[in-house]
Amino acid sequence: ERQKHHEFQAAKAHRAAAVVSRFGHPLSPGSTPPVMETNPSQLAILVVATGTERAAPDDLTSLRATLASLARADGLDRQHILVVHADGQLATVQLVEEEFGAQRQEAQLNDRLRDESSRTAALYKDALSRALQTVAAESRTILVLAEGVRVSPDVLWYFAQLEHV
């Protein structure tokens, strides 16, 4: 503790060379910062369309908003997006495939699952399984988004930088 305090005081005295971080050790002089191992365009993205946020079963506003925000993401490769849904709606197919150009698969859920939490858990399990067989088959990382989530344009760069953490 005493040594850390001394190092902090020394760094504070030489502010130009100071790197204070709560998460990692400062780089040694002459060393290079870590590089991203995965390009943001190579991140596999799974969007799980649960439908629980919808005002009506055929209201695709929340899914459209998620896909629209994702479409603005810097470095996005639409070939790495998979949307999994279980709503049986032709409108969902058209929205995902035609309007946004992403891959889509319909989950096959057990009709005996009556409560919402069991259906949602089964949907996520099915969606992850499908993603690992398709868009994430060659990927080191998969980004899972729920329907209704809006992301910032730098979301892929953010997660690509966090991959090694």
Backbone bond lengths (Angstrom), bond angles and torsions (degrees), N, CA, C in turn:
res aa  C-N    CA-C-N  psi(-1)  N-CA   C-N-CA  omega(-1)  CA-C   N-CA-C  phi
1 E - - - 1.441 - - 1.528 109.88 -
2 R 1.314 115.32 -42.90 1.465 119.64 -179.73 1.524 110.58 -63.97
3 Q 1.337 116.37 -39.54 1.461 120.44 179.52 1.535 110.33 -66.46
4 K 1.314 117.56 -40.46 1.461 120.74 178.10 1.526 110.67 -62.04
5 H 1.338 115.57 -41.52 1.461 119.11 178.38 1.528 110.11 -62.28
6 H 1.334 116.99 -43.27 1.462 121.15 178.63 1.529 110.84 -62.21
7 E 1.350 117.16 -43.31 1.467 120.89 178.85 1.526 110.61 -63.38
8 F 1.324 116.33 -40.21 1.459 119.80 178.74 1.521 110.42 -63.62
9 Q 1.319 117.26 -45.27 1.464 120.88 179.54 1.526 111.11 -62.11
10 A 1.339 116.81 -39.22 1.465 120.62 178.78 1.526 110.54 -66.81
11 A 1.323 116.42 -42.14 1.464 120.35 178.84 1.524 110.52 -65.53
12 K 1.320 116.09 -38.91 1.460 120.99 179.67 1.530 110.20 -62.74
13 A 1.317 116.31 -37.32 1.456 120.93 179.06 1.525 111.07 -67.46
14 H 1.315 117.23 -29.93 1.473 122.35 -179.95 1.530 108.30 -115.92
15 R 1.323 116.15 65.42 1.464 121.56 -172.70 1.527 113.64 -53.34
16 A 1.282 119.48 -34.94 1.463 120.81 -177.44 1.520 111.29 -61.98
17 A 1.312 117.11 -31.98 1.462 120.61 -178.03 1.525 112.17 -98.72
18 A 1.325 116.40 0.90 1.468 119.43 -174.09 1.527 111.67 -81.24
19 V 1.309 114.60 137.15 1.453 121.91 171.81 1.520 106.05 -132.69
20 V 1.308 116.66 109.89 1.448 120.76 -179.47 1.520 107.55 -108.22
21 S 1.313 116.50 124.76 1.458 120.19 -177.58 1.513 109.79 -140.90
22 R 1.323 116.03 139.80 1.455 120.22 175.42 1.521 110.78 -85.75
23 F 1.334 117.56 -14.51 1.446 120.60 -169.65 1.524 115.14 -105.78
24 G 1.285 118.41 -22.62 1.452 118.99 -177.42 1.511 110.99 -153.28
25 H 1.298 114.08 175.76 1.455 119.90 179.19 1.521 109.42 -85.01
26 P 1.323 117.54 145.74 1.455 119.65 177.51 1.529 110.20 -63.09
27 L 1.307 115.85 151.83 1.455 120.08 176.90 1.519 109.74 -69.38
28 S 1.306 115.29 145.12 1.456 120.20 175.12 1.521 108.66 -72.53
29 P 1.337 117.19 151.00 1.465 118.96 177.59 1.530 109.68 -57.54
30 G 1.326 115.56 133.21 1.460 120.48 179.09 1.519 114.69 88.70
31 S 1.344 117.60 -11.62 1.463 118.90 179.53 1.525 109.59 -85.14
32 T 1.308 115.92 159.66 1.463 120.64 -179.05 1.525 109.47 -103.50
33 P 1.324 116.45 149.03 1.467 118.99 178.67 1.521 110.31 -67.77
34 P 1.314 117.99 156.90 1.459 120.42 179.41 1.525 110.85 -63.84
35 V 1.313 115.60 149.02 1.454 121.15 179.48 1.527 109.81 -101.25
36 M 1.311 115.34 152.45 1.453 118.96 176.15 1.516 108.63 -70.79
37 E 1.314 115.91 132.58 1.458 120.28 179.46 1.516 111.74 -83.57
38 T 1.308 117.18 -22.71 1.452 121.66 -179.51 1.516 109.43 -123.45
39 N 1.313 115.53 129.50 1.450 121.13 174.39 1.525 107.55 -69.84
40 P 1.329 118.59 139.84 1.465 119.71 -179.62 1.529 114.09 -53.60
41 S 1.300 117.42 -31.68 1.467 120.02 -179.55 1.524 112.18 -70.83
42 Q 1.327 117.78 -12.18 1.460 121.54 -179.51 1.528 113.04 -96.83
43 L 1.325 117.76 -2.25 1.460 120.32 178.41 1.523 109.76 -69.02
44 A 1.307 116.48 132.40 1.461 120.93 174.37 1.523 107.72 -80.90
45 I 1.329 116.01 136.53 1.455 120.97 -177.64 1.517 108.89 -123.64
46 L 1.315 115.51 125.27 1.456 122.19 177.13 1.520 108.06 -114.24
47 V 1.329 115.99 122.28 1.453 121.52 174.58 1.527 106.76 -107.44
48 V 1.317 116.09 120.31 1.459 121.10 -179.53 1.526 107.55 -100.99
49 A 1.332 114.53 112.69 1.463 121.03 -178.51 1.522 108.81 -93.39
50 T 1.313 115.32 90.66 1.462 120.35 -176.93 1.522 112.42 -77.31
51 G 1.317 116.59 -28.92 1.453 120.43 -177.86 1.515 113.70 79.81
52 T 1.313 117.73 -1.58 1.470 120.13 -177.02 1.527 112.65 -70.99
53 E 1.324 117.70 -22.56 1.469 121.46 -178.85 1.524 111.87 -89.60
54 R 1.304 118.20 -2.41 1.459 121.67 -174.98 1.525 111.39 -79.65
55 A 1.317 115.28 140.58 1.466 120.83 176.34 1.527 110.02 -69.40
56 A 1.331 116.30 -32.93 1.465 122.47 177.13 1.531 106.36 -142.76
57 P 1.322 118.32 154.72 1.470 120.61 -177.31 1.533 114.51 -55.58
58 D 1.333 117.11 -30.27 1.466 119.78 -178.79 1.529 113.07 -97.64
59 D 1.320 118.16 7.61 1.463 122.72 178.33 1.524 108.95 -85.77
60 L 1.318 116.37 107.22 1.469 121.22 -176.38 1.526 112.93 -99.35
61 T 1.312 117.27 18.65 1.463 121.63 -177.64 1.526 112.03 -57.78
62 S 1.320 117.90 -45.39 1.474 120.42 -176.79 1.532 111.11 -69.39
63 L 1.318 118.50 -39.20 1.465 120.96 177.57 1.521 110.19 -67.93
64 R 1.318 117.24 -41.23 1.469 121.30 177.80 1.529 110.00 -60.82
65 A 1.328 117.59 -42.72 1.466 121.43 179.89 1.528 111.11 -63.93
66 T 1.323 116.82 -40.60 1.467 120.31 177.85 1.527 110.42 -62.45
67 L 1.319 116.25 -49.47 1.461 120.37 -178.22 1.529 111.94 -66.70
68 A 1.328 117.26 -35.62 1.465 120.48 178.27 1.522 111.08 -65.91
69 S 1.320 116.86 -41.94 1.471 118.74 178.89 1.527 110.15 -68.16
70 L 1.312 116.95 -37.23 1.460 121.04 177.85 1.526 111.24 -67.00
71 A 1.329 117.17 -35.78 1.465 121.40 179.46 1.527 111.86 -62.92
72 R 1.332 117.07 -24.65 1.467 121.16 178.86 1.528 112.76 -87.47
73 A 1.324 117.26 -1.14 1.473 120.55 -177.39 1.526 110.68 -69.15
74 D 1.299 115.14 131.66 1.462 121.74 179.19 1.526 109.84 -66.74
75 G 1.323 116.54 127.79 1.458 121.19 177.43 1.517 113.80 88.70
76 L 1.318 118.67 8.66 1.461 121.89 -176.58 1.524 111.52 -69.47
77 D 1.324 115.64 134.52 1.460 122.94 170.90 1.522 105.87 -117.42
78 R 1.318 117.21 110.39 1.466 121.50 -174.30 1.527 113.02 -63.55
79 Q 1.314 117.49 -17.36 1.466 120.48 177.03 1.521 111.66 -68.15
80 H 1.331 117.00 -18.21 1.453 121.26 -178.85 1.522 113.11 -98.91
81 I 1.344 117.32 14.19 1.460 121.42 178.58 1.519 109.23 -106.20
82 L 1.321 115.76 133.19 1.456 121.87 172.64 1.523 107.88 -128.05
83 V 1.327 115.91 127.22 1.461 121.62 174.77 1.522 106.83 -107.74
84 V 1.315 116.21 123.76 1.466 121.02 177.65 1.526 107.46 -112.99
85 H 1.330 114.82 130.31 1.462 120.72 -178.12 1.524 108.86 -139.05
86 A 1.314 115.22 166.59 1.461 120.16 178.97 1.522 110.71 -138.03
87 D 1.333 115.64 27.91 1.464 118.45 -174.85 1.524 114.16 -92.38
88 G 1.329 118.29 -12.06 1.455 120.89 179.05 1.518 113.85 66.48
89 Q 1.308 118.09 19.94 1.460 122.59 -175.89 1.528 111.31 -94.74
90 L 1.333 116.81 127.89 1.458 121.71 173.77 1.527 109.52 -63.19
91 A 1.312 116.88 -33.55 1.463 121.06 179.22 1.535 111.19 -61.85
92 T 1.326 117.85 -34.24 1.469 121.05 177.09 1.517 110.00 -65.90
93 V 1.319 116.57 -43.59 1.469 121.59 177.98 1.520 109.64 -58.30
94 Q 1.334 117.22 -49.02 1.457 121.79 -178.74 1.528 111.39 -63.33
95 L 1.317 116.75 -42.51 1.464 120.84 -179.88 1.523 110.89 -60.53
96 V 1.315 116.39 -50.84 1.459 120.92 -174.25 1.530 111.27 -71.19
97 E 1.317 116.92 -51.81 1.465 120.31 -173.32 1.527 113.42 -79.03
98 E 1.317 117.09 -45.98 1.460 119.79 -174.02 1.524 113.33 -86.23
99 E 1.321 115.99 -45.83 1.462 118.67 -176.50 1.525 112.62 -77.08
100 F 1.357 116.85 -37.83 1.462 119.14 -176.00 1.523 114.21 -112.12
101 G 1.313 118.90 -9.51 1.461 121.28 175.78 1.516 114.54 66.63
102 A 1.303 116.68 31.15 1.468 120.89 179.77 1.531 109.91 -105.61
103 Q 1.319 115.82 164.94 1.457 120.95 175.24 1.515 109.03 -78.53
104 R 1.338 115.54 151.03 1.439 120.54 -178.00 1.519 109.29 -144.84
105 Q 1.311 115.18 142.15 1.461 120.50 173.81 1.519 108.06 -139.91
106 E 1.320 114.62 145.91 1.460 119.43 178.04 1.519 108.82 -98.40
107 A 1.320 116.05 127.09 1.463 121.69 179.37 1.527 109.28 -74.20
108 Q 1.300 115.20 145.73 1.459 121.23 176.06 1.524 107.41 -104.83
109 L 1.312 115.76 102.10 1.459 120.65 -177.85 1.516 110.38 -99.71
110 N 1.303 115.03 149.35 1.457 122.19 177.59 1.531 108.99 -67.89
111 D 1.321 116.20 126.09 1.466 120.79 -179.26 1.529 112.93 -64.65
112 R 1.318 116.61 -18.24 1.469 119.91 -179.14 1.520 112.83 -78.23
113 L 1.328 117.08 -9.90 1.469 120.31 177.11 1.526 107.90 -78.71
114 R 1.303 116.10 105.40 1.468 120.48 -174.15 1.529 113.15 -96.68
115 D 1.322 117.42 -39.35 1.465 116.97 -175.82 1.530 110.22 -81.92
116 E 1.324 114.62 149.42 1.463 122.23 -173.20 1.530 113.03 -61.03
117 S 1.321 118.20 -40.00 1.463 120.12 -177.62 1.530 111.16 -66.85
118 S 1.323 118.23 -38.85 1.470 120.95 177.57 1.521 111.09 -66.55
119 R 1.333 116.74 -40.99 1.475 120.40 178.37 1.532 110.87 -65.77
120 T 1.327 116.28 -40.68 1.465 119.90 179.66 1.525 110.61 -65.40
121 A 1.329 117.20 -44.42 1.472 120.76 178.39 1.528 110.69 -61.48
122 A 1.326 116.91 -42.80 1.469 120.82 179.20 1.528 110.54 -65.54
123 L 1.334 117.28 -37.20 1.464 121.21 178.28 1.525 110.64 -64.76
124 Y 1.333 117.23 -44.88 1.469 120.32 178.93 1.532 110.81 -63.78
125 K 1.314 117.30 -41.32 1.469 120.58 178.67 1.523 110.31 -61.39
126 D 1.321 116.62 -47.19 1.457 121.25 179.37 1.535 110.52 -63.91
127 A 1.319 116.79 -42.77 1.462 121.54 -178.88 1.526 111.53 -62.96
128 L 1.326 116.96 -44.85 1.472 119.92 178.82 1.517 111.21 -63.58
129 S 1.314 116.60 -40.98 1.461 120.76 177.77 1.528 110.59 -60.87
130 R 1.323 116.88 -45.34 1.468 121.22 179.70 1.528 110.97 -65.41
131 A 1.309 117.02 -40.37 1.467 120.53 -179.91 1.523 111.09 -64.54
132 L 1.319 116.92 -40.85 1.467 120.28 -179.85 1.524 112.05 -66.18
133 Q 1.309 117.09 -23.13 1.460 121.28 178.15 1.526 112.70 -90.44
134 T 1.326 117.56 -15.33 1.468 120.22 -175.89 1.523 111.36 -120.00
135 V 1.331 117.13 -95.70 1.463 121.25 -172.23 1.523 114.06 -65.11
136 A 1.327 117.53 -26.09 1.463 120.30 -177.94 1.522 112.84 -102.92
137 A 1.321 117.64 8.22 1.466 120.49 -177.26 1.528 112.11 -59.94
138 E 1.311 117.24 -35.83 1.464 121.55 -179.27 1.525 112.60 -110.09
139 S 1.307 116.94 6.35 1.456 120.99 -175.23 1.526 111.23 -98.32
140 R 1.323 115.13 149.82 1.462 120.77 176.82 1.526 111.19 -86.14
141 T 1.328 116.14 -20.27 1.453 120.82 -172.51 1.521 109.63 -137.59
142 I 1.318 114.85 143.53 1.459 120.13 174.44 1.522 108.80 -128.21
143 L 1.306 115.59 130.91 1.452 122.64 178.37 1.525 106.88 -101.48
144 V 1.326 117.25 120.10 1.462 122.14 -177.35 1.523 108.71 -105.44
145 L 1.328 115.45 123.27 1.455 121.67 179.22 1.519 109.60 -120.94
146 A 1.292 116.27 138.93 1.466 120.98 174.76 1.515 109.05 -89.50
147 E 1.311 115.25 148.63 1.459 120.46 174.39 1.521 108.75 -54.13
148 G 1.311 116.07 136.13 1.463 121.28 -179.61 1.518 113.53 101.69
149 V 1.321 117.65 -16.76 1.463 121.55 179.14 1.526 109.16 -76.22
150 R 1.310 115.39 135.25 1.463 120.51 173.27 1.511 107.38 -110.67
151 V 1.326 116.75 137.82 1.461 121.23 -177.63 1.520 110.13 -117.38
152 S 1.315 115.09 157.87 1.462 120.82 178.38 1.525 109.11 -85.13
153 P 1.328 117.42 161.78 1.468 120.42 -178.92 1.531 114.31 -61.11
154 D 1.323 118.07 -20.83 1.466 119.68 -178.38 1.533 112.80 -99.49
155 V 1.322 117.81 14.57 1.467 121.87 -174.85 1.529 112.44 -57.58
156 L 1.317 118.39 -41.06 1.466 120.12 -177.04 1.529 111.29 -69.93
157 W 1.310 116.96 -38.33 1.467 119.94 176.68 1.524 110.18 -65.39
158 Y 1.317 116.23 -40.15 1.467 120.79 178.96 1.523 110.74 -58.86
159 F 1.337 117.14 -50.77 1.460 119.42 -177.84 1.524 112.76 -72.73
160 A 1.324 117.86 -30.31 1.458 119.84 175.93 1.525 110.68 -64.08
161 Q 1.326 116.93 -37.64 1.461 120.78 178.64 1.518 111.55 -71.83
162 L 1.330 118.09 -27.89 1.460 121.89 -179.61 1.526 113.11 -84.75
163 E 1.304 117.12 -7.68 1.464 119.84 -172.58 1.518 113.55 -55.42
164 H 1.291 118.00 -40.83 1.480 120.33 -176.97 1.527 112.98 -76.13
165 V 1.324 117.56 -10.24 1.466 121.36 -177.73 1.508 110.86 -74.84
